[in-house]
Amino acid sequence: MLSAQKLTLQNQDAFSQFFDKYVSNSSKLQSRSVRELAQKLAIQYFSAQLPSRYLTENNMRKKSRNIVYKQMETDAIEKAKAQFKAKKQRKESQQRKLPPVPKRKDTQPRSFSVQHPIKCLSAQSKRSTPSTYFYYLGEGNNHELIKKLLDERQNWVQVKDISLKNINFKWQETEKGYEYRTLAGNSKDSTPQMLNHFEFHAEISNKYHLALNFKTYCEKNQLNVQDYIPISFAIECTNQNLKAGLFQFLTFYRSYCPQNQLQELDKTIKSYQFKYGTQLESKIDQNSTLFAGENLWIFKPANMNQGRGIHVVRNLQEIIDIYNRYQNGYREHLLEVKRNENNEIVTKIIYINTLMTEQFVIQKYIEKPLLIKGRKFDIRTYVLITSNLGFFFFKEGQIRLATETFDVKQQSNYVHLTNNAVQYTHPQYGKTEEGNQYNFDQASQYFKIDFRKEVIQKLKQISLLAFTSVKGKINKYKRKNCFEIFGMDFILDENFKPWLIEVNTNPSLEVTSKLLGSLFPRLIDDAFKLTVDRLFIQQKTPSKYPFLNYPNEENLWEYVCQL
């Protein structure tokens, strides 16, 4: 017993240190008294410190063991309690002497003034504002405009090496090279980073996927897809899918083939041993503006833009020939021209590209389009999608006119394709109206209607429906800090019915007129205020880019809803 008491005195200091370390990090003190906990710890601690003759063994009597533990605990517990209480009192005394912490004032105003869109933008964690932000800019599609807008903002510096880890914002024509899985800025301590493309934007910007997704969505929601897009067949170039796609197309194509072309069609079908059905799978609306006796169709590669690879076809043999050329590598002759200050062509350059595709769309051509001064036109509007799937619609856009007079029997692309990239190469481009373009005010004057109210509002609703069809796919992994601007192309038929033709990623920002010279800076600058400037805080200032009669303080991106 005396040996046990002596051992206890020698180890009191060691136990006190052990006890103090344990209770300072323990949440158990909230539910247990100090004495009860100390008693338990003393037994555990000193049972490990006792020499071997005092250890609990099978041959040790229970009564002797209890006496030893009782002798051990008394002084050690009291000393440990005293040290713990003294330390707690010192800590409370120090805290009472400290002055109160003043609340931090937010001296940086937000650059976003509209209340409704806030809920659809990514909620950003609070980070200290760095002195410098870095951006990487890919070349092409008027990248000089993006550079100008970013350089005008505070603390932005351009870098040339895309592999740097501290890049805050990347802007490119495509998402090539973007590492979405390791996208920075999703954790509290990482460098925030923003990208200008969604990982799966092809679900709507790819013509093949647009046709399939829109059709599937309409079928699930009991809508008629042919109320929004012309009759379309999405075909994939694998043996099984190709046969199935061509079967559906040929069934429809033959059903609406003019009688004077039917004999030649059957001959072609027989020579290639194609099969077709005698009845259509679903009811097809007899829209008179799609059929004017020519049975014209548009052949579209799935992943091209700016009119590249698009063909107006008049019979099945043309479709087969074009398909075969793509399978073997279609050699595209791309004409690029440069103009002087008088809008005269001074140089012509022909590029030869080899195009290949495994997916394409065959879409019904609108044979009775609405015309302006006897020429075909389309309408380009713009949609902004934020990472939380906020849907914004730009209030203005452009109307793009063909250069040559419309004639359904003509085979010139200058008649049928209204893309700026196509029309720009025509010698008469811009002779009738600058840049072959109208704004919405000019359209209202020409058609003598409120063009924005009677036409553009319908385009906004169709655009919303199109993006709703892919809301679960375009950002399915919920990547933070992505956004994208899309170009929506529509055509009006002679009854003023709008048709969605395609959705474009990386819409052209090339300036070919005064209209575009004022439209594009405002479009991008206002988009940055809703995206880039909300993550990398900037001072709130009116726009430096006036457009039409809109106030400089107004953001022209209209928030519609969250998808």
Salt bridges, closest charged atoms under 4 A:
ASP13 OD1 - LYS79 NZ 2.25
ASP20 OD2 - LYS87 NZ 3.22
GLU78 OE2 - ARG35 NH1 3.11
GLU144 OE2 - HIS143 NE2 3.78
ASP151 OD2 - LYS147 NZ 3.09
GLU152 OE2 - LYS148 NZ 2.85
GLU175 OE1 - HIS201 NE2 2.87
GLU199 OE1 - ARG479 NE 2.84
ASP266 OD1 - ARG254 NE 2.69
GLU294 OE1 - ARG314 NH1 3.80
GLU294 OE2 - LYS409 NZ 2.63
GLU332 OE1 - ARG308 NH2 3.07
GLU367 OE2 - LYS364 NZ 2.80
ASP378 OD2 - ARG400 NH2 2.67
GLU396 OE2 - ARG452 NE 2.84
GLU404 OE2 - HIS426 NE2 3.06
GLU433 OE1 - LYS373 NZ 3.97
GLU433 OE2 - ARG375 NH2 2.86
ASP441 OD1 - ARG452 NH1 2.70
GLU484 OE2 - HIS197 ND1 2.89
ASP489 OD1 - ARG380 NE 2.51
ASP489 OD1 - ARG400 NH2 3.34
GLU502 OE1 - LYS207 NZ 3.86
ASP525 OD1 - ARG153 NH1 2.98
ASP525 OD2 - LYS529 NZ 3.89
ASP526 OD2 - ARG522 NE 3.04
ASP533 OD1 - ARG153 NE 2.83
GLU554 OE2 - LYS395 NZ 2.37
GLU558 OE2 - LYS460 NZ 3.02
